[in-house]
Amino acid sequence: MKNSRLSLLTLFSIVSWLSCTPPTGVFEKDIALPRQEWASGFRPTFTFNISDQDTAWRYNVYIVFRHTDAYNYNNIWIRGTVRMPGDSIARSDRYDLPLANNEKGWLGSGMDDIYEQRVWVQQSTKFNHPGTYSFTLEQIMREDPLKHVLNVGVRIERVL
């Protein structure tokens, strides 16, 4: 009886540990926005490390955007800035992220009045240098602060 309890406890511990381990090759981080508003001066930065072994892989990069159904636009304009290890100059790109259309409504996955979307912004990107990379996101819409925005983030997943 003791052995079966111990085996069951050991099995439960292993399953719990495995379920908490992040999947290999994925980085995702998002930041909750104060008062559900994204002011243009609030520029969240996300950092992650690339090891020597990770430079051999290619990655897809997504911007993660969570909003309520009261969000006023079908899209959002975001400036994404990346700083690579050892570089003193950062590189910026502007992204027009579609969030809704007239036929389907909101494009992301939703629950009640909250919607989340992962928008693919870079396909099969290679991080050539090991070290710490940083991504900064800035909303560049005309409305400031941009209301009904809950979270913004970055997802990087290894291409298999």
C-alpha positions in Angstrom: 0.0 0.0 0.0 2.9 2.4 0.9 4.7 1.6 -2.4 1.6 2.4 -4.5 1.0 5.7 -2.6 4.7 6.6 -3.1 4.5 5.6 -6.8 1.4 7.7 -7.3 3.0 10.7 -5.5 6.1 10.4 -7.6 4.1 10.1 -10.8 2.0 13.2 -9.9 5.2 15.2 -9.1 6.8 14.3 -12.4 3.7 15.2 -14.4 3.4 18.5 -12.5 7.0 19.3 -13.1 6.7 18.5 -16.8 3.6 20.6 -17.2 5.4 23.7 -15.8 8.4 23.4 -18.0 8.3 25.8 -20.9 8.4 24.3 -24.4 11.9 24.2 -26.0 12.5 26.9 -28.5 9.8 29.3 -27.4 10.0 32.7 -25.7 6.8 34.6 -24.9 6.4 37.5 -22.5 3.6 40.1 -22.3 3.1 43.1 -20.1 -0.2 44.3 -18.7 -0.9 48.0 -19.5 -1.9 50.3 -16.7 -5.5 51.4 -16.7 -6.1 49.4 -19.9 -4.5 52.2 -21.9 -1.4 52.3 -24.0 0.2 55.8 -23.8 2.7 56.5 -26.6 5.4 57.2 -23.9 5.0 53.7 -22.4 7.4 51.5 -24.4 7.7 48.0 -22.9 11.0 46.2 -23.6 11.4 42.5 -23.7 14.9 40.8 -23.5 16.0 37.3 -24.2 19.2 35.4 -24.6 20.5 33.5 -27.6 23.2 30.9 -26.9 25.8 29.8 -29.4 23.7 26.7 -30.2 20.6 28.8 -30.8 22.3 30.8 -33.6 21.9 27.7 -35.8 18.1 27.9 -35.8 15.5 30.1 -37.5 12.7 31.7 -35.5 9.3 33.2 -36.2 8.6 36.5 -34.3 5.1 37.5 -33.3 3.6 40.6 -31.6 1.0 39.6 -29.1 -1.9 42.0 -28.6 -4.8 41.6 -26.1 -7.7 44.1 -26.1 -11.4 44.4 -25.2 -14.2 44.4 -27.7 -14.5 48.2 -26.9 -11.2 48.8 -28.8 -12.1 51.4 -31.5 -10.0 50.3 -34.5 -9.6 47.4 -36.9 -5.8 47.6 -36.6 -3.0 49.0 -34.6 0.3 50.6 -35.8 3.3 49.6 -33.7 6.9 50.5 -34.0 9.1 47.6 -33.1 12.8 48.2 -32.2 15.4 45.5 -31.8 18.8 45.9 -30.3 21.2 43.1 -31.0 24.2 42.1 -28.8 27.1 44.4 -29.2 25.3 46.9 -31.4 25.1 50.5 -30.3 22.4 51.3 -32.9 18.9 49.7 -32.8 16.9 48.8 -35.8 13.2 49.8 -36.0 10.3 48.7 -38.2 6.7 49.8 -38.4 3.9 47.2 -38.4 0.3 47.6 -39.3 -1.3 44.8 -37.4 -4.8 43.8 -38.6 -7.1 43.0 -35.7 -10.6 42.9 -37.3 -12.4 43.0 -40.6 -15.9 43.7 -41.7 -16.8 40.1 -42.6 -15.5 38.2 -39.5 -15.2 40.9 -36.8 -12.3 40.4 -34.4 -9.6 38.1 -35.9 -8.0 36.9 -32.7 -9.2 34.3 -30.2 -11.7 35.6 -27.7 -13.4 34.9 -24.5 -16.3 37.1 -23.5 -15.2 40.6 -24.4 -11.4 40.0 -24.4 -9.5 39.2 -27.6 -5.9 38.1 -28.1 -4.0 37.9 -31.3 -0.5 36.8 -32.2 0.5 38.6 -35.4 3.4 37.2 -37.3 5.9 40.0 -38.0 9.1 38.2 -39.0 9.2 34.8 -40.6 12.2 32.5 -40.4 14.5 35.1 -38.7 18.0 34.1 -37.8 19.7 35.5 -34.7 23.3 35.4 -35.8 25.1 36.6 -32.7 24.8 35.0 -29.2 23.9 37.3 -26.4 21.1 39.4 -25.1 18.5 40.8 -27.6 16.0 43.4 -26.7 12.7 44.3 -28.4 10.9 47.5 -27.6 7.3 48.1 -28.7 5.7 51.5 -29.1 2.1 52.3 -30.2 2.1 54.9 -33.0 -1.6 55.5 -33.4 -3.2 59.0 -33.5 -5.2 58.3 -30.3 -3.0 58.8 -27.2 -3.5 57.1 -24.9 -4.9 54.2 -26.8 -7.8 52.9 -24.8 -9.1 49.3 -24.2 -5.7 47.7 -24.6 -4.9 45.1 -21.9 -1.6 43.5 -22.8 1.2 43.7 -25.4 4.0 41.3 -25.8 6.5 39.4 -28.0 6.5 35.7 -28.9 9.6 34.0 -30.5 9.3 30.4 -31.6 11.9 28.2 -33.2 11.0 26.9 -36.7 11.2 23.2 -36.8 
